[in-house]
Amino acid sequence: MKVDLDVASKSLAHRRVARAQLAALACGLAAVAVLAVLASNGAATLALITALCALSIAAAVVSVIAAARTQALSTSSAGRDELRMMGIIRSSMEAIITIDEAQNIVIFNPTAERIFGVSAAQALGTPLSRFIPQRYRDSHAQHVTQFGATGISERIMGRQPILFGLRANGEEFPLEASISQIRDDAGKLYTVMLRDVTERVKSETALKQSREELRRLSANLQSVREEEKTRIARELHDDLGQQLTALKMELSVLEDQLTSRSGTRERIDAMSRLHGMARTIDATVASLRRIAADLRPVMLDDLGLAPAIEWLANDFTSRYGIEVERYIDAGDAAFTKDAATALFRIVQEALTNVARHAEASAVELTLHASSQHYVLRIADNGRGAEPDASTGEHAGIDRSFGLIGVRERAHMLGGSVRIDTTRNQGFALTVTFPLQTVQQEHTHP
């Protein structure tokens, strides 16, 4: 490439020479620039600039032969700074592309060559749009134009959404970009720094898929556990319960028979033993009913969620002596089996946490429907907890297995969980579910 310049200002000429060198160096080309500065009547005149560019497989080799008078030596410091800057551009791990106001490429560093799969010689002078997928080209051109009009000098990488580039082989790939603009005597220049984030996006996608798979596995495990609990509860209630009841009836018959006989010491001893056995059977039946109810309360299936929660609250009070004030307004809702189970288990876990940790004397339990959601809230008047001073979060509480289970059950139904607690001000758990995920389809609020 040969360029003849006839200029009136030495400083302007030097800037143009610098830009020619900049483009050649950034392209990864070998450049030879011959600069002759002649003097006539004390005025410096640029005679000739010849730049020879050829593709270099290794690195840019620069040779500058200067024949000038003393006043031309003042440019040497600026030249060293420029060469240093170009070394930085060439060695950058980010792709660096500079375009002019027409959005044609004027700088294309080696990293850009690598990620787009095209040489600098092929990229220079072509539109930047060749590296943008077709569906984004119009909006990108408008974005650059608007960016230039705002006067903002830069936009930072990582604060903008993921973009997509187009390799020479037609493959699209995700990237992050930052953009800056400068203006010189020839007009505006836009410099874009690009980072190929293909591997990061793949990792994030794989992690997201893994989390979703774990959630599906967790949901399946919860379902399997509930089915198994239901089976065991039925067997305990139906089989063992009936057998113990039959045994108690037999003991009653035997007791009647012994009572009708004469009062001997043996009869008195036998009656005492029978009474003890009857008490043991009563206690065993009560234990079986409690275990079966803990596994799967029969009334949850037979009577529905609201009566099951009422029973749970009464049982909690009888066991721990903590009063539970209830405000249950579920309307005419017919909950799905999964929703009824999830809500019941959340209440059960929340009350268990109160008994174990809260040191509370009263609990308030609320279940009500709004136009779009069901809201379940369990609040106690216990000792509460202070949030972490640095994060504002209740890290220890949030990571407890009980609340992890609550969050998982809520997530299965598209719900959300909120915790409100302050030291000595009690603890409140609020779970919100979308209406359409917890009600059976044929019901309407």
C-alpha positions as CSV (number, residue, x, y, z in Angstrom):
1,M,0.0,0.0,0.0
2,K,1.5,3.4,-1.0
3,V,0.2,6.7,0.4
4,D,1.3,10.2,-0.8
5,L,0.6,13.0,1.6
6,D,1.0,16.7,1.1
7,V,0.2,18.5,4.3
8,A,0.7,21.9,5.7
9,S,1.3,20.8,9.3
10,K,4.0,18.6,10.6
11,S,2.0,17.6,13.7
12,L,-1.0,16.5,11.5
13,A,1.4,14.5,9.3
14,H,2.9,12.7,12.3
15,R,-0.6,11.8,13.6
16,R,-1.5,10.3,10.2
17,V,1.8,8.3,10.1
18,A,1.1,7.1,13.7
19,R,-2.4,5.9,12.7
20,A,-0.9,4.0,9.7
21,Q,1.6,2.4,11.9
22,L,-1.1,1.6,14.5
23,A,-3.3,-0.1,12.0
24,A,-0.4,-2.2,10.6
25,L,0.9,-3.2,14.0
26,A,-2.5,-4.1,15.5
27,C,-3.2,-6.2,12.4
28,G,-0.3,-8.5,13.1
29,L,1.4,-7.4,9.9
30,A,5.1,-6.7,9.2
31,A,5.4,-3.0,8.4
32,V,8.2,-0.9,7.0
33,A,7.6,2.8,7.2
34,V,10.1,5.2,5.6
35,L,9.7,8.8,6.8
36,A,11.7,11.6,5.2
37,V,11.4,15.0,6.8
38,L,13.0,17.8,4.7
39,A,13.6,21.4,5.6
40,S,13.0,24.3,3.4
41,N,13.2,27.9,4.8
42,G,12.8,26.5,8.3
43,A,9.6,24.7,7.5
44,A,9.3,20.9,7.8
45,T,7.6,19.1,5.0
46,L,6.5,15.5,4.8
47,A,7.8,14.1,1.5
48,L,6.9,10.5,1.4
49,I,5.4,7.7,3.4
50,T,5.6,4.2,2.1
51,A,4.0,1.4,4.1
52,L,4.5,-2.1,3.0
53,C,2.2,-4.7,4.7
54,A,2.3,-8.4,4.4
55,L,0.9,-11.2,6.6
56,S,3.2,-12.3,9.4
57,I,2.7,-15.8,10.9
58,A,4.9,-15.1,13.9
59,A,4.7,-11.5,15.1
60,A,4.8,-7.9,13.9
61,V,8.3,-6.8,13.0
62,V,8.6,-3.1,12.8
63,S,11.4,-1.2,11.3
64,V,11.3,2.6,11.2
65,I,14.0,4.3,9.2
66,A,14.0,8.0,10.0
67,A,16.0,10.6,8.1
68,A,15.2,13.9,9.7
69,R,16.6,17.1,11.0
70,T,16.8,17.8,14.7
71,Q,13.2,19.1,15.1
72,A,11.9,15.6,14.0
73,L,13.5,13.9,17.0
74,S,10.9,15.4,19.3
75,T,8.5,12.7,18.2
76,S,10.6,9.8,19.4
77,S,9.0,9.7,23.0
78,A,5.5,9.7,21.5
79,G,6.5,6.9,19.2
80,R,7.8,4.7,22.0
81,D,4.5,5.2,23.9
82,E,2.6,4.3,20.8
83,L,4.7,1.1,20.3
84,R,4.2,0.2,23.9
85,M,0.4,0.6,23.5
86,M,0.4,-1.5,20.4
87,G,2.3,-4.2,22.2
88,I,-0.4,-4.2,24.9
89,I,-3.2,-4.4,22.2
90,R,-1.4,-7.3,20.5
91,S,-0.8,-9.3,23.7
92,S,-4.3,-8.7,25.2
93,M,-6.3,-11.8,26.1
94,E,-9.4,-9.9,25.0
95,A,-10.4,-9.4,21.4
96,I,-9.9,-5.8,20.5
97,I,-11.6,-4.3,17.4
98,T,-11.7,-0.6,16.5
99,I,-14.2,0.7,13.9
100,D,-14.7,4.1,12.3
101,E,-17.9,6.1,12.2
102,A,-19.0,4.0,9.2
103,Q,-18.5,0.9,11.4
104,N,-15.7,-0.5,9.2
105,I,-12.9,-2.3,11.0
106,V,-9.5,-0.4,11.4
107,I,-7.9,-2.5,14.1
108,F,-8.2,-6.2,14.6
109,N,-5.9,-7.8,17.1
110,P,-4.6,-11.4,17.2
111,T,-7.1,-12.5,19.8
112,A,-9.9,-11.3,17.6
113,E,-8.3,-13.3,14.8
114,R,-8.4,-16.4,16.9
115,I,-12.0,-16.2,18.2
116,F,-13.6,-15.1,14.9
117,G,-11.4,-17.4,12.8
118,V,-10.3,-14.8,10.3
119,S,-7.1,-13.0,9.7
120,A,-6.6,-9.3,10.3
121,A,-5.8,-8.8,6.6
122,Q,-9.2,-10.3,5.7
123,A,-11.0,-8.2,8.4
124,L,-9.5,-4.7,7.9
125,G,-11.8,-2.4,6.0
126,T,-14.8,-4.7,6.2
127,P,-18.0,-3.9,8.2
128,L,-18.2,-5.1,11.8
129,S,-21.6,-6.5,11.0
130,R,-19.9,-9.5,9.3
131,F,-19.2,-10.8,12.8
132,I,-22.7,-10.3,14.1
133,P,-25.6,-12.8,13.6
134,Q,-28.0,-11.5,11.0
135,R,-30.9,-11.1,13.4
136,Y,-28.9,-8.7,15.6
137,R,-27.3,-6.5,12.9
138,D,-29.8,-3.7,12.6
139,S,-30.2,-3.3,16.4
140,H,-26.4,-3.4,16.9
141,A,-25.9,-0.6,14.3
142,Q,-28.5,1.5,16.0
143,H,-26.9,0.8,19.3
144,V,-23.5,2.0,18.2
145,T,-25.0,5.1,16.6
146,Q,-26.9,5.9,19.8
147,F,-23.9,5.3,21.9
148,G,-21.9,7.7,19.8
149,A,-24.6,10.4,20.2
150,T,-24.7,10.1,24.0
151,G,-21.2,11.3,24.6
152,I,-20.6,8.6,27.1
153,S,-17.0,7.5,26.8
154,E,-17.3,3.8,27.8
155,R,-19.6,1.0,28.9
156,I,-18.1,-1.7,31.2
157,M,-17.9,-5.4,30.4
158,G,-20.0,-7.6,32.6
159,R,-22.6,-5.0,33.3
160,Q,-24.4,-5.6,30.0
161,P,-26.3,-8.8,28.9
162,I,-24.6,-11.6,27.0
163,L,-24.3,-10.9,23.3
164,F,-23.6,-13.2,20.4
165,G,-20.9,-13.2,17.8
166,L,-20.5,-15.0,14.5
167,R,-17.4,-16.9,13.6
168,A,-16.1,-17.1,10.0
169,N,-17.5,-20.7,9.8
170,G,-21.0,-19.5,10.6
171,E,-21.0,-20.7,14.2
172,E,-22.6,-18.4,16.8
173,F,-21.1,-18.0,20.2
174,P,-21.8,-16.0,23.4
175,L,-19.6,-13.1,24.3
176,E,-19.3,-10.1,26.7
177,A,-18.4,-6.7,25.4
178,S,-17.3,-3.3,26.5
179,I,-17.2,-0.3,24.2
180,S,-15.5,3.1,24.3
181,Q,-15.2,6.0,21.9
182,I,-12.7,8.7,21.1
183,R,-12.6,11.5,18.6
184,D,-9.5,12.7,16.7
185,D,-9.0,14.9,13.6
186,A,-10.3,12.2,11.3
187,G,-13.5,11.7,13.3
188,K,-14.8,9.2,15.9
189,L,-13.4,5.8,16.6
190,Y,-15.2,3.1,18.5
191,T,-13.1,0.4,20.3
192,V,-14.8,-2.8,21.4
193,M,-13.2,-5.3,23.8
194,L,-14.8,-8.8,23.5
195,R,-14.5,-11.8,25.6
196,D,-15.5,-15.3,24.4
197,V,-17.6,-16.7,27.2
198,T,-18.6,-20.0,25.5
199,E,-17.1,-22.2,28.2
200,R,-18.5,-20.2,31.0
201,V,-22.0,-20.2,29.5
202,K,-21.7,-24.0,29.0
203,S,-20.7,-24.4,32.6
204,E,-23.5,-22.2,33.9
205,T,-26.0,-24.0,31.7
206,A,-24.8,-27.4,32.9
207,L,-24.9,-26.2,36.5
208,K,-28.5,-24.9,36.0
209,Q,-29.5,-28.2,34.5
210,S,-27.9,-30.1,37.3
211,R,-29.8,-28.0,39.9
212,E,-33.0,-28.6,38.0
213,E,-32.3,-32.4,37.9
214,L,-31.6,-32.4,41.6
215,R,-34.8,-30.5,42.3
216,R,-36.8,-33.0,40.2
217,L,-35.0,-35.9,42.0
218,S,-35.9,-34.2,45.3
219,A,-39.5,-33.9,44.2
220,N,-39.6,-37.5,43.2
221,L,-38.1,-38.6,46.5
222,Q,-40.6,-36.6,48.4
223,S,-43.4,-38.2,46.4
224,V,-42.0,-41.7,47.0
225,R,-41.5,-41.0,50.7
226,E,-45.1,-39.8,51.0
227,E,-46.4,-42.8,49.2
228,E,-44.4,-45.1,51.5
229,K,-45.5,-43.2,54.6
230,T,-49.1,-43.6,53.5
231,R,-48.7,-47.3,53.0
232,I,-47.1,-47.8,56.4
233,A,-49.6,-45.6,58.1
234,R,-52.5,-47.6,56.6
235,E,-50.9,-50.9,57.6
236,L,-50.3,-49.7,61.2
237,H,-53.8,-48.4,61.4
238,D,-55.7,-51.2,59.7
239,D,-53.7,-54.3,60.6
240,L,-51.9,-53.8,63.9
241,G,-54.6,-51.5,65.2
242,Q,-57.3,-54.1,64.5
243,Q,-55.3,-56.9,65.9
244,L,-54.7,-55.0,69.2
245,T,-58.3,-54.1,69.4
246,A,-59.3,-57.7,69.0
247,L,-56.8,-58.7,71.7
248,K,-58.3,-56.1,74.0
249,M,-61.8,-57.5,73.4
250,E,-60.5,-61.0,74.3
251,L,-59.1,-59.6,77.5
252,S,-62.4,-58.1,78.3
253,V,-64.2,-61.4,77.9
254,L,-61.7,-63.1,80.1
255,E,-62.0,-60.4,82.7
256,D,-65.8,-60.9,82.7
257,Q,-65.4,-64.6,83.2
258,L,-63.0,-64.2,86.0
259,T,-65.2,-61.7,87.7
260,S,-68.1,-64.2,87.8
261,R,-66.1,-66.7,89.9
262,S,-65.5,-66.8,93.6
263,G,-63.0,-64.3,95.0
264,T,-59.8,-66.2,95.4
265,R,-56.3,-64.7,95.6
266,E,-55.5,-66.2,92.2
267,R,-58.5,-64.5,90.7
268,I,-57.5,-61.2,92.2
269,D,-53.9,-61.5,90.9
270,A,-55.2,-62.5,87.4
271,M,-57.6,-59.5,87.4
272,S,-54.7,-57.2,88.3
273,R,-52.6,-58.6,85.5
274,L,-55.5,-58.2,83.0
275,H,-55.9,-54.6,84.0
276,G,-52.2,-54.0,83.4
277,M,-52.3,-55.7,80.0
278,A,-55.4,-53.7,79.0
279,R,-53.5,-50.4,79.9
280,T,-50.5,-51.6,77.9
281,I,-52.7,-52.3,74.9
282,D,-54.4,-48.9,75.2
283,A,-51.0,-47.2,75.3
284,T,-49.8,-49.3,72.3
285,V,-52.9,-48.4,70.3
286,A,-52.4,-44.7,71.1
287,S,-48.8,-44.9,70.1
288,L,-49.7,-46.6,66.8
289,R,-52.3,-43.9,66.1
290,R,-49.7,-41.2,66.8
291,I,-47.0,-42.9,64.6
292,A,-49.5,-43.4,61.8
293,A,-50.7,-39.8,62.0
294,D,-47.1,-38.6,61.9
295,L,-46.4,-40.7,58.9
296,R,-49.6,-39.7,57.1
297,P,-52.7,-38.4,58.9
298,V,-55.7,-40.3,57.6
299,M,-57.9,-37.3,57.9
300,L,-55.7,-35.4,55.4
301,D,-56.9,-37.9,52.7
302,D,-60.4,-38.3,54.1
303,L,-61.4,-34.9,55.3
304,G,-59.0,-32.5,53.7
305,L,-56.3,-30.0,54.6
306,A,-58.1,-27.6,57.0
307,P,-59.3,-30.3,59.4
308,A,-55.9,-32.0,59.2
309,I,-54.2,-28.7,60.2
310,E,-56.7,-28.2,63.0
311,W,-55.9,-31.7,64.3
312,L,-52.2,-31.0,64.0
313,A,-52.5,-27.8,66.0
314,N,-54.5,-29.5,68.8
315,D,-52.1,-32.4,69.0
316,F,-49.2,-29.9,69.2
317,T,-50.8,-28.1,72.1
318,S,-51.5,-31.4,73.9
319,R,-47.9,-32.5,73.5
320,Y,-46.0,-29.3,74.3
321,G,-48.5,-27.1,76.1
322,I,-48.0,-24.3,73.6
323,E,-51.2,-22.6,72.5
324,V,-51.8,-22.4,68.7
325,E,-54.2,-19.6,67.6
326,R,-55.6,-20.5,64.2
327,Y,-57.0,-18.4,61.4
328,I,-57.8,-20.8,58.6
329,D,-59.8,-19.5,55.7
330,A,-59.3,-21.8,52.7
331,G,-62.7,-21.0,51.2
332,D,-64.1,-23.8,49.1
333,A,-60.7,-24.8,47.9
334,A,-60.1,-28.5,46.9
335,F,-56.3,-28.8,47.1
336,T,-54.4,-31.2,45.0
337,K,-52.9,-34.1,46.8
338,D,-49.4,-32.8,46.4
339,A,-50.4,-29.3,47.6
340,A,-52.2,-30.6,50.6
341,T,-49.3,-32.8,51.5
342,A,-46.8,-29.9,51.1
343,L,-48.8,-27.4,53.1
344,F,-49.4,-30.0,55.9
345,R,-45.7,-30.9,56.1
346,I,-44.7,-27.3,56.1
347,V,-47.0,-26.6,59.1
348,Q,-45.7,-29.8,60.8
349,E,-42.1,-28.8,60.3
350,A,-42.7,-25.2,61.5
351,L,-44.4,-26.4,64.6
352,T,-41.6,-28.9,65.3
353,N,-39.1,-26.0,65.0
354,V,-41.1,-24.0,67.5
355,A,-41.1,-26.9,70.0
356,R,-37.4,-27.5,69.6
357,H,-35.9,-24.1,69.3
358,A,-38.2,-21.2,69.9
359,E,-38.8,-21.3,73.7
360,A,-42.3,-19.8,72.8
361,S,-45.5,-19.8,74.7
362,A,-47.9,-19.1,71.8
363,V,-48.1,-19.6,68.1
364,E,-50.3,-17.9,65.5
365,L,-51.1,-20.0,62.4
366,T,-52.8,-18.3,59.4
367,L,-53.9,-19.8,56.1
368,H,-55.9,-17.6,53.7
369,A,-56.4,-17.1,50.0
370,S,-56.0,-13.9,48.0
371,S,-57.0,-13.4,44.4
372,Q,-53.8,-15.0,43.0
373,H,-52.1,-16.8,45.9
374,Y,-52.5,-18.9,49.0
375,V,-50.5,-17.5,52.0
376,L,-49.5,-19.7,54.9
377,R,-47.9,-18.0,58.0
378,I,-46.7,-19.5,61.2
379,A,-45.4,-17.0,63.8
380,D,-44.3,-17.5,67.4
381,N,-43.4,-15.2,70.3
382,G,-40.1,-17.0,71.1
383,R,-36.5,-15.9,71.3
384,G,-36.1,-15.3,67.6
385,A,-32.6,-14.7,66.1
386,E,-30.4,-11.8,65.1
387,P,-29.4,-11.5,61.4
388,D,-25.8,-11.6,60.4
389,A,-24.4,-8.1,60.7
390,S,-22.5,-8.2,57.4
391,T,-25.1,-9.8,55.1
392,G,-28.4,-9.2,56.9
393,E,-29.3,-12.8,56.4
394,H,-30.1,-15.5,58.9
395,A,-27.5,-17.9,57.6
396,G,-27.7,-20.6,60.4
397,I,-31.5,-20.7,60.1
398,D,-31.6,-20.6,56.3
399,R,-29.3,-23.6,56.2
400,S,-31.1,-25.8,58.7
401,F,-32.4,-29.0,57.2
402,G,-36.0,-28.3,58.3
403,L,-36.2,-25.0,56.4
404,I,-34.3,-26.5,53.5
405,G,-37.1,-29.0,53.3
406,V,-39.7,-26.3,53.6
407,R,-38.1,-24.4,50.7
408,E,-37.9,-27.5,48.5
409,R,-41.6,-28.2,49.1
410,A,-42.5,-24.7,48.3
411,H,-40.4,-24.6,45.2
412,M,-42.1,-27.8,43.9
413,L,-45.3,-25.9,43.8
414,G,-43.8,-22.6,42.5
415,G,-44.0,-21.0,45.9
416,S,-41.7,-18.7,47.8
417,V,-40.5,-18.6,51.5
418,R,-39.8,-15.6,53.6
419,I,-38.4,-15.6,57.1
420,D,-38.8,-12.7,59.5
421,T,-37.1,-12.8,62.9
422,T,-35.4,-10.6,65.4
423,R,-33.8,-11.5,68.7
424,N,-36.4,-11.7,71.4
425,Q,-39.1,-10.7,68.9
426,G,-40.2,-14.1,67.7
427,F,-39.9,-16.0,64.4
428,A,-42.3,-15.9,61.5
429,L,-42.3,-18.2,58.4
430,T,-44.4,-17.1,55.5
431,V,-45.0,-19.3,52.5
432,T,-46.8,-18.1,49.4
433,F,-48.2,-20.4,46.6
434,P,-49.7,-19.5,43.3
435,L,-53.4,-20.3,43.3
436,Q,-53.4,-22.4,40.1
437,T,-50.6,-24.7,41.4
438,V,-52.4,-25.8,44.6
439,Q,-56.0,-26.0,43.7
440,Q,-57.6,-28.8,41.7
441,E,-58.6,-27.6,38.2
442,H,-62.4,-27.9,38.7
443,T,-62.5,-25.6,41.7
444,H,-62.6,-21.8,41.7
445,P,-62.0,-19.4,44.5
